[in-house]
Amino acid sequence: MPDNNQNIQILPPEREPAEFPLTEDPAGVLALFDERLADGGGLPILDLPRIRVSSGGALAFRVDTPGGEELVKKLEGAIVAYRSARVYWKSRSAGKKPPDCTSIDGFIGVGDPGGECAKCPFARFGSGFKADGSPSSGQACKSIRQILFLLKGELLPHMISVPPTSVKAFEQYTLSLLSARARYWGAITEISLEKAANEDQIDYAKIVFRLGKRLEEKNLRAFEAFNGRMRGVLKPALVDASAYEIIDDVPAPRRLPQGVSVVDSAPGSSPSNPLPSGSNDDDIPF
């Protein structure tokens, strides 16, 4: 009796796609980025797709995708690079005009007034203003964190500008990774939003960072090399208006905070204390 099963071929199950294309062909992916960096055009960091925090306390991120902006409640991916930055506008006018002063490292400002951030009166808590123009306990010059976040399944990272209200949460998260001997680029980070309110009971969304899992050991070398490339292109990049969205159009007074004179920010003067007791920038909606 003939064997009807002799021509039947059992195919092995298809291999599941990797969480990150980077790990499937690390050398090829890095070569693509190196080619772009070597051709003189560089990697346009400011043109990368963005992930934005919605204003008004909405608990969804606004994520740039090829099909347009989408609302996403939870993000999973890897932080492949980040830096501290500062942005300052003399007036909070409508639109997205370039900041009057920026810092790409959180220490030295370029523009008006420029100089050492620790000595600048606009970096003091209590120098900020509310939407109605009255003084607030926040900083006129906003301290932010800029993150290059690689979403699962993607090759190009998104840019996230962490607002002042979430900077403390980000710093605590990265310190917790350090304590756990985990590299920030060697872990899956979960990002979500929770509702908070400031001292005037204005709602805003605060970013929550959580460790999902560590990357497998075999993938760490690829992410280490990618981290080096991304830090190299992020560090010197300019800080533009899109790094910090203006959510009101009320001009802020252009006077210095009460009791502060221009001499306080002059070279050689004693550093001002930017963190007076009892102040917390988490109370200020961005």
N, C-alpha and C positions, 0 to 999 in steps of 0.2 A: 504494500500500500504506500503510495507516494507521500512524502512529508510536505504538507502544504505550508509549513512554517519555515522552510529552509531559506526562503528569500526575504524573510522579515528581518529588518534591521532595527535594533533597539538603539535609539539615539540618546546620548547622555543629556541630562537636563541643561538648559542654557545657563551660562554663568550670569549671576546677578551683577548688574552694573555697579561700579564702585560709587561710594558716597560722593567722592570728589574726582573729576576727570584728571586732576593733577597727579593722583596716585597711580593711574593706569599707565601713564607715559611721562614720568617726571622730567627726563632729559629733553623730550620733544617739546613739552610745555614751556620749560625754562628757555629753550632755544628760541621759541616764538617771541617771548618777552625780551630776550637779549637782542634779537634781531631788530625789534622795534626801538629799543633803547639805543642801539648802535647806529641807526639810520639818520640820527640828528633830530628826529621828530619827538623822541622821548615818549613817555607814557603820560597822556593828558589827565592827570589826577582830577583836575577840576571838571572834566567832562565825563567822569565815571558815573554810572547810574547811582542814584541816591536812595537812601532809606531815611524818611523823615518822621518825626513825632508830630502827630496831629495836635492842633491847638484846641483849647476849650475842654480838655480832659477826655477826649475821645480815646478809647482803649484799642486803637488799631494803628499799625504803622502804615505809612504811605510808601509803597515800594515801586520804584521804576522797573518796568518790564518791557520787553520788545512789543508787547501788545498795549502798552500804556500803563498808567498808574493803577496799582491794585491795593486794596486794603487787606492787611494781614495782621492777625492777632498775635501770632507767635512765630519767631524766627529761630532757625537752627543753622549753625555754621561755625566757621573758625575765624577768630580774630587774627589776621595775618600781619597786621602792623597797626600802630597807633601813635599819637603824639599829643602833647599839650599845646594849646593855642589860646590866644586872647583876641577879642574884637571890641572896638570902641567906636561909637558914633557920637559926634557932638550933639546931634539932634535926631530924634526918632521920627524922621519924616517918612511919608508914604513912599512905597517903592523899595527897590533893592539897590540903593546906591552903594558904591564901595565904602568900606569902613574908613574913618579918618585915621585910625591907628590900628595896627595888627601886630601880633607876635606869633612866630612860627614855632617857638619853643616854650612859651609861657614865662620867659625871663627878660627878654629884650624886645621892646616895642619899636616899630618903625612907622613914622608918620607924625601926626600931630596929636598928642604932645611928644611921643616917642621917648626913648630912654629906658632906664632900668625899671621893670614892672614893679618890683618890691618897693620902690621909692615913689611910685606914681600915686597921686591923690585919688585918681579915678579907679584905682584897684582896691581902695579901701572899702570895707563894708560900711554902709551908710552913705555912700556917694551916689547911689542909684536913685531912680525916680520911677514913680508909678505911672500908670496910663493917664491919670489926670494931671500929671506934672508935679505932684507933691513928692517930697523925699521918701525914700524907702530904705530898708535895712540892707539891701543888696548892693552890688558893685555896679558902677557905671560902665566900667570895662569888664566884659564878661569872660570868665574863664570857662573854656570848653575842652572837650577831648574829641579828636577826630580819629575815627576807626575805619580801617579797611576790613570789611567783613565779607568773607567768602561763603556764600550760601551753598547748601548741598546741591550737587549736580551742576554747578556753574564753574566757569573758568576765569571770569573777570570779577574782581571783588566790587562790592558796593561801598560807597562812602556814607558813614553815619557821623553826624555831628552831635555829640552828646551835650545837651544843654546844661547850664549851671545847676539846675534842679536835680540832675542825675549824676553829676561828676563824683560826688561822694560815694554813691552806690558802685560806680565803676571802679574807683580806687580801692574800695573794700573788697570787691570781687577779685581784682588782680592780686591783691595782697593775700587773699585766701588761697589762690592758686599757688603763690610763692610758698606759703606755709605748707601746702600739700606737695611741694616739690614737683609741680606741674607747670610746664611752659604754657603761656597764654595761647601761643600758636599751635600747641600740641594737644588741644582739647576741643571737643564740641561744646560750644556755648549756646545756651538757650536764652533768648531775649524776649521779654514780654513787657506789658505796661500795667501799672496800677494807678488808681485814682488817688489824688492828693489835693489838698487845698492850702492856700497860703493864709497869712494872718488876716487878710481881708475876705477870706472865704471864697476866693476865686479858684475854681477847679483847674487842675492841670494834670497831665499824664506823666508819671515818673517811671523811668526805665528800671526794670528788674533784670539782673544778670544771674544766671544759674549755670553750674557745671552740668553738662549732659553726661559726657563720658570722655575718657582719655582716648586719643587716637592710638591705633595699633602701632606697636614698635616698628614694624616694617614700613610705616608711612611717615615716620617722624623725620627722616632724612630729607624727603621731598619737601615737607613743610618748612623745615629749617632753611633750606636753600631759597624757597619762595619768600619766606619772611625777610631774608636778606635783601632780595630784589625789591620788595615792597617798601621796606624801611628806607631804602636808598632813594626811591622816587617820591616818597611822601615827605621826607624831612625838609627838602628845600622848597617845596611847593608853596605858592602864595596862598593866603587865606582870603577868600572872596566873600561877597555879600551873602551867598547862599549857605555859608557856614553857619549862619545864625539868622533865623527868620524873624523879621519885625512883625509883631502882631498888633501893633497899634500905630496910629499916625499922629499922636500928640507930641509936638516938639518938647524936648526936655530943656530946661534952663541951661545956659552955657556958663553958669557961674561955678566956682569951686565949692566943694562942701564947706559948711559952716566951720570956721576955725582953722581952715587949711589955706595956706598961702602958696604961691608959686615956688618960693624958695624951698619948700618941702621936697620938691621933685628935682631940685638942681643937683648936678654932679657934686659928690663930696659931702652932701648933707646926710644926716643920720637917717637910716631906713625908717620908714613909717611902718607901724604895725597894721598889716592888712586884715588881721583877724581879731577884732576886739571881742572881749568876753560877751557871750550871750548871742552873738550874731550867727546866723546860719543861712547860707545862700539857698538851702533847700526850701526855705520859706518863700522864695521869690519865683513866680512863674516866668519861664523864659519867653 
